[in-house]
Amino acid sequence: MTENKKVEQIGKIKLDLTLYPGQDLYCDGAIEDELLELVKTYPKEEFPRLIEEKKSWPVLYHLSPLRENIVDWIPMKSGVKVLEVGSGCGAITGALSRKAGELTCVELSKKRSLINAYRNQSCENVTIHVGNFADIEPNLPRDYDYICLIGVFEYGQSYIQGEHPYETFLKTLLKHLAPEGRLIIAIENKYGLKYFAGCQEDHLGTYFGGIENYKPGDGVRTFGRRGLEKIFEACDVQDYSFYYPYPDYKFMTKLYSDAYLPGKGELSQNICNYDRDRMVLFDETRAFDGVIEEELFSVFANSYLVVLGQAPEVKYVKYSNDRAPEYQIRTQISEDAKGQILVTKHPLSEEALEHIRSLEAAYCGLRQRYEGSGLLVNRCELCQEEGQLWASFEYVPGVPLGELLDRCLKKNDLEGFYGLFREYVKRIGYNSDYPVSDFDMVFSNILVQGDTWTLIDYEWTFGKEVAPAELAYRAVHCYLMEDPGRESLDLERMKKELGITDEQAREYQEQEIEFQKFVTGQRKAMSQIRELVGGRVLTPVKWMEHDLAGGDVLRMQVYEDKGEGYSEERSYFVPEAYRSEHWIETELTVDRQVRMLRIDPAMDSCVVKIHELTWNGTPVPVKGRKMMVTNGRVANDKSVIFATQDPNINLRVGELPGQEQNKLKVRMEVRRIPKDMAEDLAASVKKLI
């Protein structure tokens, strides 16, 4: 055991610095300073507001309450002993503390541990050991009921030296498990569909880094399912269960398992690039549908959560906590030891208790309204045990109505589609003057088995009449919003089917906006936060189509004059100069004999903004005519308007200090505009060079 312990107390949390080496071996600098100040100043309840105000990826990533979803669902008995390796800034520490009797954290960085301690200072069962895992590990107990590695296992080769660092890391951790303990690993799937679709590798920030099997020295490595299984087998682990967090483990909203896989049309929340730019190479929702159809979801899921040890009873989880506190709940499907399937809804906050209680009354009201209609209402019963309240429902077999409608659209069976839709309108419109209505009668909330239609979710039930046409129009609106592939549906015909005017449709859409504000408590949804925080969404197919339609006008051509003037023979195209539709970024090699260099940024009228022009690392002076001459009209020192299909920028490189081989770095933004518009703009600008 280690003598002379050095322990600090922050609130109720113990910070054990006994094995801290004295300095942080990694640090995000000013970002961590800002995070520390925020958690010192504001309570957790203020974090959602701060995320919206700061519009910062690190603030979102470290402070979002949705980060807790990845462990919140794990069934832990009262008093369990938990180890969290790589606890970072404490994104999940609070959730583990609430579930555990005793929680031990291990974290290399003192600054991050301070952030963790201050944000969770009311937790009285937490000790954070600061230092290198290899130094701390020998002194850790060997009877943990749970060991959690959330976004940590991929760094195994950084923790452990040797030929097989991941196997060694896992074997070391397993020694600290109690006999019936479980080890939890959350990790990105190296072959996650999002990476094929154009997301950058999460850790390296490179396109296809994991798919291309990483490079030596990358310092991090994720795995496909089989890769993880090989590691488990090498460590003699036979008992493990795979779960599939969606859209990934960081901001999980749904958790699937091999016992409960997603259905077609369910995986539509795919644009989640909060941290960096991404490409969209194909429609992920449709691709996922094919993956599901071919039973390959376990191969292409974006993330894995693996439970080593006895499998939990939970088979599926859906989180609805991107909402106001009074409506934050978790829905889960479990299977008990007798094989009975249970569907339950749980409050995620004290404020949400009343929302759960209201479900029983909603069931009673809807059952009375729809008795004899052909629309069954899934039975709800309130349960309470050890001070915990939840709502229990029957597990109902069947196919979601939305999937049946999709099948009709896929076969172009419009008669079948409208037949189902009319049946839906008839059933939900039954007894319409009864003062109880489920506002959320969307197609995914109705399961169909033969002639049996069952409403399985009625969370948004109100004690008032709502016109069936309004409920049906909202269902159609949500159906179209979920999947752009359904845009072939004739909305005008749907409105005629329902007898809805354009004015009523606009009114219903405005009501939907207000309803969403009601649900979120005026907070921004994660999709809106992505717009504030996230990177660009780039569509290469559109660039290609644009190039083809424009006759290859977005090409950069370079001419060299070595004293004999310009000529086509002494020119060349730079194939990869355009990094995206509007951006040139390239480095040219220019030998000493070149006196003048001409760059044609495009083959059409355009506006060019020069972001960088350096010669051997030194900026080229572009103001005045001394070094740069152009056939365009300069709007300012960096922007040039070209009202010609032969735009060019000429540089007197022979007058710049040089060497045998010189490097000219070029970064330009190029925007094509019609020639007449370019002429009008050029005429309004005084020519400067």
JOHU-V674987 format. One line per field, one symbol per residue. ss: DSSP state (~ for helix, > for strand, _ for the rest). psi: psi as a letter, one per 40 degrees, with the letter a starting at -180 (. if undefined). burial: 1 if it has 9 or more other C-alpha atoms within 8 Angstrom, else 0. A space follows every 10 residues. Layout:
ss->???
psi->???
burial->???
This chain:
ss->______>>>> __>>>>____ _________~ ~~~~~~~~~~ ~__~~~~~~~ ~~~~__~~~~ ~~~_~~~~~~ ~~________ >>>>>_____ __~~~~~~~_ _>>>>>>__~ ~~~~~~~~~_ _____>>>>> __~~~~~___ ___>>>>>>> __~~~~~~~_ ____~~~~~~ ~~~~__>>>> >>>>>>>>>_ __~~~~~__> ______>___ __________ __>_~~~~~~ ~~~~_____> >>>>>>____ ___>>>>__> __________ _______>>_ ___~~~~~~~ ~~~___~~~~ __>>>>>>__ ___>>>>>>> ____~~~_>> >>>>>_____ >>>>>>>__~ ~~~~~~~~~~ ~~~~~~~~~~ ____>>>__> >>>>>__>>> >>>_____>> ~~~~~~~~~~ ___~~~~~~~ ~~~~~~~~__ ______>>__ __~~~>>>>_ _>>>>_____ >>_____~~~ ~~~~~~~~~~ ~~_~~~____ ~~~~~~~~__ _~~~~~~~~~ ~~~~~~~~~~ _____~~~~~ ~~~___>>_~ ~~~~~~~~~_ ______>>>> >______~~~ >>>____>>> __>>>>>>>> >____>>>>> _____>>>>> >>>>>__>>_ _______>>> __>>____>> >>______>> >_~~~_____ >>>>>>>>>> >>__~~~~~~ ~~~______
psi->ihifihhihh behhhhedeh eeiheiiebd dddddddddd diiddedddd ddddfhdddd ddeheededd edehhhihei hihhhfebef dedddddddi dhhhihhdhd dddddddddf eehefhhhhh ahddddddei iffhdhhhgh fddeededdh iidgdddddd ddddeeiidf iihhhhiihd fiddddeeii hdddfihedd defiihedei hiiidddddd ddddefhdhi hhighhdaed fhdihiideg iiihedgege gfgddiiiih eihddddddd dddefedede idiihhhhah hidhdihhhg efiideehih hihihadeeh hhhihhieid dedddddedd ddddddddde heeehihhhh hhihhfehhi hhiihhiihh dddddddddd efgddddddd ddddddddeh feehfhhhef fideehhhhb ehhhhehfdg higihhhddd dddddddddd ddhdeeeehg dddddddefh iddddddddd ddddddddde feihiddddd dddiaihhgd ddddddddde ffdgihihih hfeeiiiddf iiihdfdhda dehhhihihh idehdihhhh difiiihhhh dhgihfehhh hehaeddhhi eahhdadehh hhfiefiihh hgdeeihaad hihhhhhihh hhiidddddd dddehhhd.
burial->0000001001 0111111111 0001000000 0100110011 0110001101 1100101011 1111111111 1000000001 1111111111 1111111011 1111111111 1111111111 1010111111 1110010000 0011111111 1111111011 0000111111 1010011100 1111111111 1111111111 1000001111 1001000001 1111100100 1110101001 1111111110 1111111100 0001101101 0111011111 1001111110 1100011111 1111111111 1001111111 1111111111 1111110000 1111111110 0110111011 0110111011 1001111101 0100000011 1111000011 1111100110 0010001001 0000101111 0101011111 1111111110 0111110100 1100110111 1111110111 0010010000 0000110101 0000100110 0100001011 0011100011 0011100011 0010001000 0111111111 1100010001 1001001110 0111110001 1101111111 1111111111 1111110000 0100001111 0111100111 1111111111 1111000000 1111111111 0010100110 110011001
